[in-house]
Amino acid sequence: MEKALDYNKLEDGTYKRSILLLYQKLIKLLPHYFTEQQIGIIKHTYFTEVVFNMDEHNMLENAVSELVEKLHIHVLYASREESGKIYKVVAYSTPVEDEMFVIYLSSTNYGIIDSMTVFFFDSLETMYYQLLSERKRKPRLQKDILEQESYAETLSNFN
């Protein structure tokens, strides 16, 4: 079941703390990508989805590099298909209390992006299951994979 809400109407708890913490980090550490904005959320059964809009169009590869450097996220995989027209990146936080999220960045315009979708989780198991599901969705052709994390690396981030 999906339910659209304003962040301020979300009841206090793990999701609200997680969203606020990431939102504050984005504004503080990546101000050239993100500024203050109204946070709309979509509540799903097992996670909460938020789309953070960027101030302007940006190159996906640059944004990912800065997210990795400043937020210390892990890239599950990055792919490029159709001669570089379509890009997709799935990345995630090191799962600790109030910081369990998966980041989705995608472009159908040669790597240009203007938003970032984030799924927030309140369960370690649910987050791990989501990453396993994403791993199955990655492109099958090795030539389309720009970067990928091994199962062992992913598992070690959950210890």
C-alpha contacts under 8 A as a table, 3 or more apart, distances in Angstrom:
res1	aa1	res2	aa2	distance
1	M	43	K	7.76
1	M	44	H	5.60
1	M	45	T	5.75
2	E	42	I	6.25
2	E	43	K	5.43
2	E	44	H	4.69
2	E	45	T	7.12
3	K	42	I	5.40
3	K	43	K	4.98
3	K	44	H	6.71
4	A	40	G	7.26
4	A	41	I	5.75
4	A	42	I	4.40
4	A	43	K	6.26
5	L	9	K	6.55
5	L	10	L	6.90
5	L	40	G	6.01
5	L	41	I	5.30
5	L	42	I	6.19
5	L	43	K	7.38
6	D	9	K	5.42
6	D	10	L	6.81
6	D	38	Q	7.96
6	D	39	I	6.37
6	D	40	G	4.78
6	D	41	I	6.08
7	Y	10	L	5.26
7	Y	16	K	7.44
7	Y	38	Q	7.83
7	Y	39	I	5.44
7	Y	40	G	5.72
7	Y	41	I	6.22
8	N	11	E	7.99
10	L	16	K	6.58
11	E	16	K	7.05
12	D	15	Y	7.64
12	D	16	K	5.71
12	D	17	R	7.41
13	G	16	K	5.52
13	G	17	R	6.26
14	T	17	R	5.26
14	T	18	S	5.96
14	T	97	E	7.99
14	T	98	D	5.79
14	T	122	D	6.15
15	Y	18	S	5.11
15	Y	19	I	6.06
15	Y	48	T	7.05
15	Y	98	D	7.37
15	Y	120	F	6.59
15	Y	121	F	7.08
15	Y	122	D	6.73
16	K	19	I	5.31
16	K	20	L	6.14
17	R	20	L	5.21
17	R	21	L	6.02
17	R	98	D	6.14
18	S	21	L	5.19
18	S	22	L	6.28
18	S	98	D	4.57
18	S	99	E	5.54
18	S	100	M	7.39
18	S	120	F	7.14
19	I	22	L	5.38
19	I	23	Y	5.98
19	I	120	F	7.36
20	L	23	Y	5.02
20	L	24	Q	6.07
21	L	24	Q	5.30
21	L	25	K	6.30
21	L	98	D	7.80
21	L	99	E	7.80
22	L	25	K	5.04
22	L	26	L	6.11
22	L	99	E	7.73
23	Y	26	L	5.19
23	Y	27	I	6.37
24	Q	27	I	5.29
24	Q	28	K	6.10
25	K	28	K	5.10
25	K	29	L	5.60
25	K	30	L	7.54
25	K	71	L	7.76
26	L	29	L	5.45
26	L	30	L	5.14
26	L	31	P	6.86
26	L	33	Y	7.99
26	L	34	F	6.15
26	L	35	T	7.94
27	I	30	L	5.61
27	I	31	P	4.95
27	I	33	Y	8.00
27	I	34	F	5.40
27	I	35	T	5.36
27	I	36	E	6.84
28	K	31	P	5.90
29	L	70	K	6.53
30	L	33	Y	5.58
30	L	34	F	6.18
30	L	66	E	7.80
30	L	70	K	7.86
31	P	34	F	5.12
31	P	35	T	5.96
32	H	35	T	7.70
32	H	55	D	7.51
33	Y	54	M	5.25
33	Y	55	D	5.76
33	Y	56	E	7.23
33	Y	58	N	7.85
34	F	52	F	7.78
34	F	53	N	7.10
34	F	54	M	5.16
34	F	55	D	5.89
35	T	54	M	7.64
35	T	55	D	6.93
39	I	50	V	7.25
39	I	51	V	7.79
39	I	52	F	7.43
40	G	50	V	6.38
40	G	51	V	7.30
41	I	48	T	6.79
41	I	49	E	5.64
41	I	50	V	4.81
41	I	51	V	7.40
42	I	48	T	5.81
42	I	49	E	5.01
42	I	50	V	6.50
43	K	47	F	6.56
43	K	48	T	4.54
43	K	49	E	6.29
44	H	47	F	5.28
44	H	48	T	5.58
44	H	49	E	7.33
46	Y	121	F	7.13
46	Y	126	T	7.18
47	F	119	F	6.26
47	F	120	F	5.55
47	F	121	F	4.97
47	F	122	D	7.23
48	T	119	F	5.60
48	T	120	F	5.12
48	T	121	F	6.75
49	E	117	T	7.07
49	E	118	V	5.72
49	E	119	F	4.53
49	E	120	F	6.30
50	V	117	T	5.80
50	V	118	V	5.31
50	V	119	F	6.53
50	V	120	F	7.97
51	V	115	S	6.64
51	V	116	M	5.64
51	V	117	T	4.35
51	V	118	V	6.27
52	F	115	S	5.58
52	F	116	M	5.20
52	F	117	T	6.29
52	F	118	V	7.78
53	N	114	D	6.15
53	N	115	S	4.27
53	N	116	M	6.45
54	M	57	H	7.12
54	M	114	D	5.06
54	M	115	S	5.17
54	M	116	M	7.58
55	D	114	D	7.33
56	E	114	D	6.02
57	H	112	I	6.21
57	H	113	I	5.52
57	H	114	D	4.78
58	N	62	N	7.58
58	N	63	A	7.07
58	N	112	I	5.50
58	N	113	I	5.33
58	N	114	D	6.28
59	M	62	N	5.49
59	M	63	A	6.37
59	M	111	G	5.56
59	M	112	I	4.76
59	M	113	I	6.16
60	L	63	A	5.12
60	L	64	V	6.12
60	L	87	Y	7.96
60	L	105	L	7.28
60	L	106	S	7.65
60	L	107	S	7.59
60	L	111	G	5.17
60	L	112	I	5.85
60	L	113	I	5.89
61	E	64	V	5.20
61	E	65	S	6.22
61	E	111	G	7.20
62	N	65	S	5.16
62	N	66	E	6.32
63	A	66	E	5.23
63	A	67	L	6.12
64	V	67	L	5.02
64	V	68	V	6.11
65	S	68	V	5.25
65	S	69	E	6.16
66	E	69	E	4.96
66	E	70	K	5.78
66	E	71	L	7.82
67	L	70	K	5.34
67	L	71	L	5.26
67	L	72	H	6.79
67	L	73	I	6.56
68	V	71	L	5.63
68	V	72	H	4.68
68	V	73	I	4.85
68	V	74	H	6.67
68	V	75	V	7.81
69	E	72	H	5.53
69	E	73	I	7.77
72	H	93	S	7.23
72	H	94	T	7.99
73	I	91	A	6.46
73	I	92	Y	5.47
73	I	93	S	4.75
73	I	94	T	6.72
74	H	91	A	5.36
74	H	92	Y	5.30
74	H	93	S	6.25
74	H	94	T	7.35
75	V	78	A	7.11
75	V	89	V	7.29
75	V	90	V	6.13
75	V	91	A	4.14
75	V	92	Y	6.53
75	V	147	E	7.65
75	V	148	Q	6.90
75	V	149	E	6.69
76	L	89	V	7.70
76	L	90	V	5.55
76	L	91	A	5.17
76	L	92	Y	7.16
76	L	131	L	7.72
76	L	135	R	7.48
76	L	147	E	7.88
76	L	148	Q	5.53
76	L	149	E	5.07
76	L	154	T	7.58
77	Y	89	V	5.88
77	Y	90	V	5.64
77	Y	91	A	7.03
77	Y	135	R	7.78
77	Y	138	K	7.43
77	Y	145	I	7.28
77	Y	146	L	7.43
77	Y	147	E	5.25
77	Y	148	Q	4.04
77	Y	149	E	6.22
78	A	87	Y	7.41
78	A	88	K	5.70
78	A	89	V	4.32
78	A	90	V	6.54
78	A	145	I	6.08
78	A	146	L	5.31
78	A	147	E	5.04
78	A	148	Q	6.41
79	S	87	Y	5.61
79	S	88	K	5.30
79	S	89	V	6.47
79	S	138	K	7.64
79	S	139	P	7.16
79	S	144	D	5.45
79	S	145	I	4.44
79	S	146	L	5.15
79	S	147	E	7.00
80	R	83	S	7.43
80	R	84	G	5.38
80	R	85	K	7.25
80	R	86	I	5.63
80	R	87	Y	4.52
80	R	88	K	6.66
80	R	144	D	5.17
80	R	145	I	6.46
80	R	146	L	6.75
81	E	84	G	5.43
81	E	85	K	6.37
81	E	86	I	5.15
81	E	87	Y	6.49
81	E	144	D	5.60
82	E	85	K	5.49
82	E	86	I	6.17
83	S	86	I	7.84
84	G	87	Y	6.93
84	G	110	Y	5.68
84	G	111	G	7.64
85	K	107	S	7.65
85	K	108	T	5.69
85	K	109	N	5.56
85	K	110	Y	4.13
85	K	111	G	6.99
86	I	106	S	7.45
86	I	107	S	5.55
86	I	108	T	4.45
86	I	109	N	6.51
86	I	110	Y	6.02
86	I	111	G	6.95
87	Y	106	S	5.42
87	Y	107	S	5.07
87	Y	108	T	6.56
87	Y	110	Y	7.02
87	Y	111	G	5.82
88	K	104	Y	7.47
88	K	105	L	5.82
88	K	106	S	4.30
88	K	107	S	6.51
89	V	103	I	7.90
89	V	104	Y	5.88
89	V	105	L	5.13
89	V	106	S	6.22
90	V	102	V	7.03
90	V	103	I	5.76
90	V	104	Y	4.93
90	V	105	L	6.65
90	V	134	E	7.67
91	A	102	V	5.75
91	A	103	I	5.03
91	A	104	Y	6.64
92	Y	100	M	7.74
92	Y	101	F	5.77
92	Y	102	V	4.25
92	Y	103	I	5.69
93	S	99	E	6.67
93	S	100	M	6.03
93	S	101	F	5.74
93	S	102	V	6.62
94	T	99	E	7.38
94	T	100	M	7.02
94	T	157	N	5.92
94	T	158	F	7.08
95	P	99	E	5.92
95	P	100	M	4.72
95	P	101	F	7.49
95	P	124	L	6.84
95	P	157	N	7.36
95	P	158	F	6.36
96	V	99	E	5.33
96	V	100	M	6.15
97	E	100	M	6.85
98	D	122	D	7.62
99	E	120	F	7.97
100	M	120	F	5.94
100	M	121	F	5.43
100	M	122	D	6.91
100	M	123	S	7.86
100	M	124	L	7.34
100	M	127	M	7.05
101	F	118	V	6.51
101	F	119	F	5.42
101	F	120	F	4.37
101	F	121	F	5.90
101	F	127	M	7.24
102	V	118	V	5.61
102	V	119	F	5.20
102	V	120	F	6.68
102	V	127	M	7.66
102	V	131	L	7.89
103	I	116	M	6.99
103	I	117	T	5.92
103	I	118	V	4.54
103	I	119	F	6.58
104	Y	116	M	6.14
104	Y	117	T	5.13
104	Y	118	V	6.11
105	L	113	I	7.55
105	L	115	S	7.44
105	L	116	M	5.44
105	L	117	T	6.62
106	S	111	G	7.63
106	S	113	I	6.91
107	S	110	Y	6.59
107	S	111	G	5.27
107	S	112	I	5.88
107	S	113	I	5.73
108	T	111	G	7.03
108	T	112	I	7.73
109	N	112	I	5.61
109	N	113	I	7.90
121	F	124	L	7.39
121	F	126	T	6.92
121	F	127	M	5.98
122	D	126	T	7.84
123	S	126	T	5.29
123	S	127	M	6.35
124	L	127	M	5.24
124	L	128	Y	6.20
124	L	158	F	7.98
125	E	128	Y	5.11
125	E	129	Y	6.10
126	T	129	Y	5.05
126	T	130	Q	6.18
127	M	130	Q	5.07
127	M	131	L	6.40
128	Y	131	L	5.11
128	Y	132	L	6.29
129	Y	132	L	5.05
129	Y	133	S	6.19
130	Q	133	S	5.04
130	Q	134	E	6.19
131	L	134	E	4.96
131	L	135	R	6.13
132	L	135	R	5.07
132	L	136	K	6.58
133	S	136	K	5.29
133	S	137	R	6.66
134	E	137	R	5.03
134	E	138	K	6.54
135	R	138	K	5.50
139	P	142	Q	7.57
139	P	144	D	6.55
139	P	145	I	6.94
140	R	144	D	7.81
141	L	144	D	5.59
141	L	145	I	7.16
142	Q	145	I	5.32
143	K	146	L	7.68
145	I	148	Q	6.98
149	E	153	E	6.26
149	E	154	T	6.69
150	S	153	E	5.23
150	S	154	T	6.38
151	Y	154	T	5.14
151	Y	155	L	6.06
152	A	155	L	5.10
152	A	156	S	6.06
153	E	156	S	5.11
153	E	157	N	6.46
154	T	157	N	5.33
154	T	158	F	6.95
155	L	158	F	5.30
155	L	159	N	7.02
156	S	159	N	5.42
